[in-house]
Amino acid sequence: MAVLNGSNYDKAYVSVPESKIEVIEHSGKVRRMYDSYTIPSASELAASDTIRFFKLPKDAKIIDARLVIPVDGSASGILKVGWDDGVSDDGLFGVAEADFGAGAIDAKLLATAAGFNKSFTEETEIFATVTELTLDSGGNKIELELLYVVE
């Protein structure tokens, strides 16, 4: 049976002289951002509408995210959540995770998502884009939580 080391374990406890581990990788302070948007009653969101949630500070590294949409009644709609770099407008949640036509959503960031352990070198806006019209969604709340480290 082999005993293997993670790369940061090796840097801190095995290598001589030991290498410095970035604070963002070990012992970093976790910070939380939360925001919500309530769809106005008797209203719908159109395809390509954008909901801005927050701005990540420069040098932030995302470690987790959660999207909650407690659907009321026969509401439907699809959105994606990410940031604008030309390709990552679904970097946190793609349309498969954010389709509330089939019922309520309580989704966690997948380790396969582009945003998992993603570091940003500049302040970055996080937003949702509607990809399919929301029907009968007035009064429903879209909630987004983001956990990140920055040092």
C-alpha positions in Angstrom: 0.0 0.0 0.0 1.4 3.4 -1.0 1.2 6.6 1.0 0.8 9.5 -1.4 0.8 13.3 -0.7 -1.3 16.1 -2.0 0.7 18.9 -3.7 0.2 21.4 -0.8 0.9 18.7 1.8 4.2 17.9 0.0 5.1 21.6 0.0 4.4 22.1 3.7 5.6 18.9 5.3 7.8 16.9 3.0 9.9 19.1 0.8 13.2 20.4 2.3 13.3 23.3 2.5 9.6 23.6 2.7 7.8 25.6 0.1 5.4 28.4 0.9 1.7 27.5 0.2 -0.4 30.4 -1.0 -2.8 31.6 1.7 -5.7 31.3 -0.8 -5.0 27.6 -0.9 -4.5 26.9 2.8 -5.9 28.8 5.8 -7.6 31.4 3.6 -10.6 33.3 5.0 -13.9 32.2 3.4 -16.2 35.1 2.5 -19.9 34.9 1.5 -22.0 36.9 -0.9 -25.8 36.5 -1.1 -28.4 38.2 -3.2 -31.9 37.5 -4.4 -34.3 38.8 -7.1 -38.1 38.5 -6.8 -39.9 38.4 -10.1 -42.6 41.1 -9.9 -46.1 39.8 -9.5 -48.0 39.5 -12.8 -44.6 39.7 -14.6 -42.4 37.5 -16.6 -38.7 37.6 -17.5 -38.0 37.6 -21.3 -35.3 35.5 -23.0 -31.9 37.3 -22.7 -33.0 39.4 -19.7 -30.0 39.8 -17.3 -30.1 39.9 -13.5 -27.0 41.3 -11.9 -26.2 39.8 -8.5 -22.8 41.0 -7.3 -19.2 41.8 -8.1 -16.4 39.5 -6.9 -13.4 41.5 -5.7 -10.0 41.3 -7.6 -8.0 38.1 -6.8 -11.1 36.2 -5.5 -11.2 32.4 -5.9 -14.7 30.8 -6.0 -15.0 27.7 -3.8 -18.7 27.1 -3.8 -22.1 28.4 -5.0 -25.7 27.7 -4.4 -28.8 28.6 -6.6 -32.2 28.4 -5.0 -35.5 29.0 -6.8 -38.5 27.8 -4.7 -41.1 27.6 -7.5 -44.7 28.5 -6.7 -47.4 26.9 -8.7 -47.0 26.4 -12.5 -44.0 28.7 -12.9 -41.4 27.9 -15.6 -38.3 29.3 -17.1 -34.6 28.6 -17.7 -31.6 30.7 -16.8 -27.8 30.4 -16.6 -25.4 32.0 -14.1 -21.9 33.1 -14.7 -19.6 36.0 -15.6 -18.9 37.8 -18.8 -15.6 36.8 -20.5 -17.2 35.8 -23.8 -17.6 32.1 -22.9 -18.5 31.7 -19.2 -22.0 33.2 -18.8 -22.9 29.7 -17.6 -19.7 29.2 -15.6 -21.5 28.6 -12.3 -24.9 27.1 -13.4 -25.8 26.0 -16.9 -29.3 25.6 -18.3 -29.4 22.0 -17.1 -29.1 23.1 -13.4 -31.3 26.1 -13.7 -34.4 24.9 -15.4 -37.3 25.5 -13.0 -40.0 24.4 -15.3 -39.9 21.0 -13.7 -40.1 22.3 -10.1 -38.1 24.0 -7.4 -34.3 24.2 -7.7 -31.7 23.9 -4.9 -28.4 23.4 -6.8 -24.8 23.4 -5.6 -21.8 24.3 -7.7 -20.5 21.2 -9.5 -16.8 20.4 -9.4 -17.0 20.1 -13.2 -18.2 23.7 -13.6 -15.9 26.3 -15.0 -16.3 28.4 -11.8 -15.2 25.7 -9.4 -11.8 26.8 -7.9 -11.8 29.6 -10.5 -9.5 32.6 -9.6 -10.2 36.1 -11.0 -7.5 38.6 -11.6 -9.9 41.6 -11.7 -13.2 42.6 -10.2 -15.9 40.4 -11.9 -19.6 40.8 -12.1 -21.7 37.6 -11.5 -25.1 37.6 -13.2 -27.9 35.3 -14.4 -29.2 35.4 -18.0 -32.7 34.1 -18.9 -32.5 31.7 -21.7 -36.2 30.7 -21.8 -39.2 33.0 -21.1 -40.4 32.7 -17.5 -44.2 31.9 -17.4 -46.4 32.4 -14.4 -43.3 33.3 -12.3 -44.5 36.5 -10.7 -43.6 36.5 -7.0 -41.0 33.8 -7.3 -37.6 34.5 -5.8 -34.2 33.6 -7.4 -31.5 33.3 -4.7 -27.7 33.1 -5.3 -25.1 32.4 -2.7 -21.3 32.5 -3.5 -18.5 31.4 -1.2 -15.0 32.6 -2.1 -11.6 33.3 -0.6 -9.4 36.3 -1.2 -6.2 37.3 0.5 
